[in-house]
Protein backbone atom coordinates (compact mmCIF):
# COMPACT_ATOMS: atom_id res chain seq x y z
CA UNK A 1 0.00 0.00 0.00
CA UNK A 2 3.01 2.30 0.38
CA UNK A 3 4.20 4.16 -2.68
CA UNK A 4 7.78 3.93 -3.89
CA UNK A 5 10.07 6.53 -2.32
CA UNK A 6 13.53 7.82 -3.24
CA UNK A 7 16.58 6.55 -1.39
CA UNK A 8 17.09 9.77 0.57
CA UNK A 9 13.65 9.63 2.24
CA UNK A 10 13.39 8.51 5.85
CA UNK A 11 9.96 8.38 7.51
CA UNK A 12 6.54 9.83 8.38
CA UNK A 13 3.31 8.96 10.21
CA UNK A 14 1.14 6.47 8.34
CA UNK A 15 -1.48 5.63 11.01
CA UNK A 16 -3.03 8.08 11.41
CA UNK A 17 -1.45 9.34 8.16
CA UNK A 18 0.23 12.70 7.68
CA UNK A 19 -0.90 15.26 5.11
CA UNK A 20 2.13 14.48 2.98
CA UNK A 21 1.36 10.75 3.01
CA UNK A 22 -2.28 11.31 2.09
CA UNK A 23 -1.18 13.39 -0.91
CA UNK A 24 1.22 10.71 -2.19
CA UNK A 25 0.59 8.77 -5.44
CA UNK A 26 -1.79 5.85 -5.14
CA UNK A 27 -3.80 7.32 -2.28
CA UNK A 28 -7.45 8.12 -2.95
CA UNK A 29 -7.05 11.30 -0.91
CA UNK A 30 -4.41 12.56 -3.37
CA UNK A 31 -7.29 13.80 -5.54
CA UNK A 32 -8.74 15.93 -2.72
CA UNK A 33 -8.79 19.68 -3.25
CA UNK A 34 -6.05 20.46 -0.65
CA UNK A 35 -3.71 17.83 -2.14
CA UNK A 36 -4.32 18.96 -5.72
CA UNK A 37 -3.59 22.56 -4.71
CA UNK A 38 -0.43 21.56 -2.82
CA UNK A 39 0.85 19.43 -5.70
CA UNK A 40 0.12 22.23 -8.20
CA UNK A 41 2.17 24.56 -5.97
CA UNK A 42 5.18 22.22 -6.23
CA UNK A 43 4.70 19.62 -3.49
CA UNK A 44 7.01 16.66 -4.28
CA UNK A 45 4.29 14.13 -3.48
CA UNK A 46 6.54 11.09 -3.91
CA UNK A 47 8.67 12.40 -1.04
CA UNK A 48 5.96 12.15 1.58
CA UNK A 49 8.55 11.02 4.15
CA UNK A 50 11.20 13.68 3.60
CA UNK A 51 9.93 16.85 5.33
CA UNK A 52 13.22 17.35 7.16
CA UNK A 53 15.63 20.01 8.30
CA UNK A 54 19.33 19.54 9.07
CA UNK A 55 21.19 20.85 12.12
CA UNK A 56 18.13 21.84 14.10
CA UNK A 57 19.66 20.65 17.40
CA UNK A 58 16.38 20.94 19.26
CA UNK A 59 15.83 24.58 18.26
CA UNK A 60 12.53 23.80 16.55
CA UNK A 61 10.71 27.05 17.26
CA UNK A 62 13.69 29.08 16.05
CA UNK A 63 14.12 27.11 12.82
CA UNK A 64 10.48 26.44 11.92
CA UNK A 65 8.42 29.67 11.76
CA UNK A 66 4.77 30.04 12.71
CA UNK A 67 2.44 29.36 9.83
CA UNK A 68 4.95 26.97 8.25
CA UNK A 69 4.98 24.09 10.71
CA UNK A 70 3.63 21.47 8.30
CA UNK A 71 6.26 22.28 5.66
CA UNK A 72 9.06 22.82 8.21
CA UNK A 73 9.59 26.12 6.40
CA UNK A 74 10.72 24.35 3.21
CA UNK A 75 9.34 26.20 0.14
CA UNK A 76 8.71 23.02 -1.90
CA UNK A 77 6.42 21.68 0.86
CA UNK A 78 4.61 24.99 1.41
CA UNK A 79 1.37 23.53 0.06
CA UNK A 80 1.09 21.47 3.26
CA UNK A 81 0.63 24.70 5.25
CA UNK A 82 -2.68 25.64 3.61
CA UNK A 83 -5.03 26.86 6.40
CA UNK A 84 -8.25 25.12 5.41
CA UNK A 85 -10.83 22.87 7.05
CA UNK A 86 -11.11 20.29 4.27
CA UNK A 87 -7.81 18.47 4.64
CA UNK A 88 -8.53 14.71 4.68
CA UNK A 89 -8.85 13.79 8.36
CA UNK A 90 -8.70 10.47 10.17
CA UNK A 91 -11.41 9.73 12.73
CA UNK A 92 -9.42 8.37 15.65
CA UNK A 93 -10.74 5.09 17.05
CA UNK A 94 -7.47 3.79 18.48
CA UNK A 95 -4.63 4.89 20.73
CA UNK A 96 -2.06 3.11 18.53
CA UNK A 97 0.08 5.33 16.28
CA UNK A 98 2.47 4.10 13.56
CA UNK A 99 5.43 6.00 12.13
CA UNK A 100 6.83 4.32 9.01
CA UNK A 101 10.63 4.39 8.74
CA UNK A 102 11.81 4.10 5.14
CA UNK A 103 15.36 4.56 6.46
CA UNK A 104 15.64 3.81 10.22
CA UNK A 105 17.40 6.24 12.55
CA UNK A 106 18.09 6.55 16.23
CA UNK A 107 16.31 9.42 17.90
CA UNK A 108 13.35 10.64 19.91
CA UNK A 109 9.76 11.48 19.02
CA UNK A 110 7.70 14.35 20.34
CA UNK A 111 3.94 14.49 19.82
CA UNK A 112 1.76 17.60 20.02
CA UNK A 113 -1.94 18.27 19.50
CA UNK A 114 -3.72 21.55 18.86
CA UNK A 115 -5.36 23.25 21.81
CA UNK A 116 -9.06 23.81 22.41
CA UNK A 117 -10.27 26.63 20.21
CA UNK A 118 -7.96 25.70 17.34
CA UNK A 119 -9.30 26.81 13.96
CA UNK A 120 -8.07 25.03 10.80
CA UNK A 121 -8.88 28.21 8.90
CA UNK A 122 -5.86 29.93 10.53
CA UNK A 123 -2.16 29.19 9.90
CA UNK A 124 -0.79 26.72 12.45
CA UNK A 125 1.45 28.28 15.13
CA UNK A 126 3.62 26.83 17.86
CA UNK A 127 1.35 28.51 20.41
CA UNK A 128 -1.55 26.42 19.06
CA UNK A 129 0.16 23.19 20.16
CA UNK A 130 0.26 21.25 23.41
CA UNK A 131 2.91 18.56 23.80
CA UNK A 132 1.46 15.32 25.19
CA UNK A 133 4.12 12.63 24.64
CA UNK A 134 7.89 12.17 24.30
CA UNK A 135 9.37 8.79 23.37
CA UNK A 136 13.19 8.46 23.35
CA UNK A 137 14.74 5.78 21.13
CA UNK A 138 11.72 3.53 20.45
CA UNK A 139 12.39 0.11 18.93
CA UNK A 140 11.92 -0.46 15.19
CA UNK A 141 9.42 -3.29 14.55
CA UNK A 142 8.76 -4.51 11.00
CA UNK A 143 9.96 -1.25 9.50
CA UNK A 144 7.96 1.06 11.75
CA UNK A 145 7.93 2.75 15.13
CA UNK A 146 4.74 2.15 17.09
CA UNK A 147 3.33 4.13 19.98
CA UNK A 148 0.48 3.91 22.46
CA UNK A 149 -0.73 7.44 23.03
CA UNK A 150 -3.23 9.20 25.25
CA UNK A 151 -4.28 12.55 23.85
CA UNK A 152 -5.57 15.34 26.07
CA UNK A 153 -9.36 15.64 26.01
CA UNK A 154 -10.40 17.17 22.71
CA UNK A 155 -13.40 17.03 20.38
CA UNK A 156 -13.80 17.89 16.73
CA UNK A 157 -11.08 18.56 14.16
CA UNK A 158 -7.50 18.91 15.37
CA UNK A 159 -3.92 18.51 14.16
CA UNK A 160 -1.42 16.07 15.65
CA UNK A 161 2.09 17.42 15.10
CA UNK A 162 5.00 14.97 15.16
CA UNK A 163 8.67 15.84 15.53
CA UNK A 164 11.31 13.13 14.99
CA UNK A 165 14.71 14.36 16.15
CA UNK A 166 17.51 12.05 14.99
CA UNK A 167 20.57 11.41 17.10
CA UNK A 168 22.61 9.50 14.52
CA UNK A 169 22.14 12.22 11.86
CA UNK A 170 21.74 16.02 12.12
CA UNK A 171 18.20 15.80 10.71
CA UNK A 172 14.80 16.50 12.28
CA UNK A 173 11.49 15.55 10.63
CA UNK A 174 8.13 17.32 10.93
CA UNK A 175 4.62 16.07 10.13
CA UNK A 176 1.05 17.35 10.34
CA UNK A 177 -1.77 14.84 10.74
CA UNK A 178 -5.41 15.93 10.62
CA UNK A 179 -7.73 14.04 12.98
CA UNK A 180 -11.36 14.04 14.08
CA UNK A 181 -11.85 13.39 17.79
CA UNK A 182 -15.21 12.25 19.13
CA UNK A 183 -16.60 13.35 22.47
CA UNK A 184 -15.88 10.95 25.33
CA UNK A 185 -18.87 8.80 26.42
CA UNK A 186 -20.66 9.90 29.57
CA UNK A 187 -19.51 8.19 32.76
CA UNK A 188 -21.81 7.00 35.52
CA UNK A 189 -20.89 10.00 37.67
CA UNK A 190 -21.72 12.35 34.83
CA UNK A 191 -25.17 10.94 34.14
CA UNK A 192 -28.25 12.94 35.09
CA UNK A 193 -29.34 11.90 38.59
CA UNK A 194 -32.66 10.06 38.93
CA UNK A 195 -35.31 12.42 40.40
CA UNK A 196 -36.34 11.62 43.99
CA UNK A 197 -39.95 12.11 45.07
CA UNK A 198 -40.52 14.85 47.65
CA UNK A 199 -41.55 13.98 51.18
CA UNK A 200 -45.17 14.97 50.44
CA UNK A 201 -45.29 12.42 47.64
CA UNK A 202 -43.79 9.53 49.60
CA UNK A 203 -46.08 7.08 51.55
CA UNK A 204 -45.54 7.13 55.32
CA UNK A 205 -43.23 4.53 56.74
CA UNK A 206 -44.33 1.74 59.11
CA UNK A 207 -42.86 3.64 62.07
CA UNK A 208 -44.75 6.76 61.08
CA UNK A 209 -48.00 4.80 60.73
CA UNK A 210 -47.61 3.29 64.23
CA UNK A 211 -46.88 6.71 65.72
CA UNK A 212 -49.94 8.22 64.08
CA UNK A 213 -52.13 5.35 65.31
CA UNK A 214 -50.90 5.92 68.87
CA UNK A 215 -51.64 9.62 68.71
CA UNK A 216 -55.10 9.04 67.27
CA UNK A 217 -55.84 6.42 69.96
CA UNK A 218 -54.71 8.76 72.73
CA UNK A 219 -56.86 11.61 71.44
CA UNK A 220 -59.86 9.29 71.17
CA UNK A 221 -59.34 8.06 74.72
CA UNK A 222 -59.22 11.60 76.09
CA UNK A 223 -62.42 12.43 74.25
CA UNK A 224 -64.22 9.46 75.79
CA UNK A 225 -62.94 10.30 79.29
CA UNK A 226 -64.00 13.91 78.93
CA UNK A 227 -67.49 12.91 77.83
CA UNK A 228 -67.86 10.55 80.79
CA UNK A 229 -66.79 13.22 83.30
CA UNK A 230 -69.21 15.74 81.80
CA UNK A 231 -72.13 13.25 82.01
CA UNK A 232 -71.33 12.40 85.65
CA UNK A 233 -71.25 16.06 86.65
CA UNK A 234 -74.65 16.65 85.14
CA UNK A 235 -76.34 13.81 86.94
CA UNK A 236 -74.87 14.80 90.27
N, C-alpha and C positions, 0 to 999 in steps of 0.2 A: 504494500500500500504506500510505501515511501517512495518519493520520486528520486531519480538519480541526482547526486550532488557532486560538485567539483572537489578535488582532493584537498583544497585548502579550507573547506568548511569544517565545522566542529560540533555544533549541537544547538538544540532549541527545545522548548516544551512541545510535546505532541499529544498530551492528555492531561488537562484540557489543552488544545492546540493554540499556538501563538498566531497572531495576525499574519506574520510572514509565512508560517506553515500553511495556513488556510488559503493563502494566495498563490501557493506553489502549483506547478502543472500537475494535472491529474486529479485535483480536488474539485468537487462540485462547487465549493464556495469561491473558487477562483473567478467565476463568472459574476460574482456579486458586484454591485456598483462600487463599493469602496475599493475592492481589489482591482477592478478594471481601471479606476482612476489612478490608483497607485502605480500600476504597471505602465500605464500611459505616461506617467510622470517620470519613468525611468527605473522603477523598482526591479532589481535583478531577481525575479521570482524563483529561479532555480537555486538561489543561494539563501534559502529560507533559514539556514542555520549558521549564518555568518555575519550577524549584526554585532560586530566586535570592535573594541578600541584597544590599542596597545598602550602600555605604560601608564595605566590609570592609577595603580598603586593605592586603591581604596579611596581615591579622591573623586568619587562618582559625581557629587553635586557640582564640583568645580569643572569637571570635564564634559558633563552632559547637561546642557542648558534646559531650563523650563520650556515646555512646549515642544521639545524634541526628544523626549524620553524614549519613545518607541523606536526611533531611528538611531538612537545614541548620538545624534547630531551629525550623522553621516548623510551628505546630500543625496546620494543615490537611493537611500532608504526613506527619504523624507515623506513619501506617500503613506507610510505607516503612521504618521503623526496626524492624519486628518481628524479634526474634531467633529465627529458625527455619530449619531445614535444607531446607525444601521450596519455597523460592523458585525459580521457573523459572530454570534455568541454561543457559548456552550452552557446548557442548563446543568449546573452541578448537582449530581446525585451521589457523589462518592467523595471520600476524603483522600483518595489515592491519586497522586500526581506522578506523571512520567516525563522525564527529560531525556530525549534521545541524544546519544553521543555518537556523531559520525566519526569523530576522532577523539578518543578519551583523553582526559587531562585530570591531573590532581587539582583540587581547589575546593572552595566553599560556595554554598548557595545561600542567597538571601531572598526571601519572599516578602512582597508587600501587597497590600490591597487598598483600593481607594476608600476614603473616609465617607461617612454619612454625608449626604448633601452633594456628592460628586455629580457633575453634569457632563455627559459625554459630548455635549455641544461646545465645551470649552477645551482649549489645549491643556494637556496633562502636565501638571507641575509636581515637583518634589513635595510641596506642602500638601498636595492632595493624597499622599500615600501614608499608610501606617504599616510599619514592618511587623510581621507576625511570626516569622520563623527564620532561623539560621541553622544550616546543616554543614558542618565542616567535614570535608573528605568522605563523602558517602561512597559505598561500594558500587562498582559497575556490575550490573547483572543483565546478561543477554543483551549487551549493547546499550543499556539505558540506566539512568539513575532514577530510583523510585523513592517517593516520599509519602508519609502519612501526615496530613496537615489538619489543622483546626483553625479555620478562619474566624476572625472576630464576627460578632453578630451583624449581619447585613441583609438587606432585601433589595431586590430589583437588579438593575444592570450595574456592573462594576468592572474594574480592570485589575487583574492580578499582574504584578510587575515582578519579573524574575531577573536577578543579577547573579551571574556565574563568574566568580573571580578566580582565575587560574593561579596556581602557585608554581607550576613547572614551566609556564610561559608568561610573558608580560601582558597577556590579553585578558580582557573582561568582556563578557557577553551580556546583552540586554534584550529582554523580550516583553511584549505586551500581549496579554491574553484577555479577551472579553468573555465575561461570564454573566449568567443570570442566576441570582440566588433567591430561593423561595423562603417565605417566612417560616420560622420554626413552629412546629405543632404546639398547641396549647398543652401545658402540663396540668396535672390534677390541681395544684395550688392556684393555678391561674384561671380555672374554670369558674363560671358564675355560681355563687353559692345557692343552694336550694332554699327557697323562702320558707320561713318558719311561721306557723300560725300564731297570732297574738293570743294573750292569755284569755281574752274574752271569747275567743273562738274554740279554745281547747275544753274538752269535757272535764269535769272535776275528778280528781283522783279519789281512790278508795278512802284514803285518810281524810280527805276533805268531806266526802259524803258521810262518814261516821261522825265527824265533828259537827256537821250541820244537823244530823239526826239527834245528837245529844242536846244541842241548843234548842231545837224545836220541842223535844220532849220536856226539857226543863221549863220552857215558857208555858207549855200546855199544863204542866203540873201546877205551876203557880196560879194559872187562871182558874183551875178547878178549886184549889185551896181558897183563893180569894172569894169565889162564889159561895163556897160552903160557909165561910166566916160571916159573909153578908147575910145569908139566910138565917143563921143562928141568932144573929143580933136582932133581926126583925121579930123572930118569934119570942124572944125574951122580953 
